[in-house]
């Protein structure tokens, strides 16, 4: 998912510089680095961000797409990755920039997140949202949550995915391409304070703002 968000940012001429914090490189990151638009910082400990404080001091917007499937980790690890990792980052960011700074944190959550959901992942996604919303209260930080449905990975051209998208995702608007999530994030960022902290955007809204972004780009090109 992060690859698609990066793709959208790389294609946006208004985005001049992108700081990528990552465990490992990728073809997309290498592309952005070669173009002079991406600066990469390798980081391994997502419970301690002291090493990247200078980077946090220089950015006003963060797009957070780090995550994994419940099939890959235990419930405890899932909670750490999806709740503790972003919460620690936001805490460090606010400490570096100060609570009065105008900042925005854009969190990729998931359709079906809810505190009373039957599945652990859905409850933890909702808990992450609430923890971050609470942290932003009384500060200049806005936290916006994005709840995509079925995500079609960036760069996938396998016939199965194309058929699935045509048959299910497109007609029902329950799915979205990962670059479209990035375009929705860019559109929401450009609209600024129109979106209050604590806003939750479901899949249909993501599609709408992604399309709005494309329309605005076509009108200015």
Secondary structure, 3 states (H helix, E strand, C coil): CHHHHHHHHHHCCCCCCEEEEECCCCHHHHHHHHCCCEEEEECCCCCCCHHHHHHHCCCCEEEECCCCCCCCCCHHHHHHHHHHHHHHHHHHHHHHHCCCCCEEEEEECCCCCCCCCCCHHHHHHHHHHHHHHHHHCCCCEEEEEEECCEEECCCCCCHHHHHHHHHHHHHHCCEEEHHHHHHHHHHHHHHHHHCCCCCEEEHHHHHHHHHHHHHHHHHHC
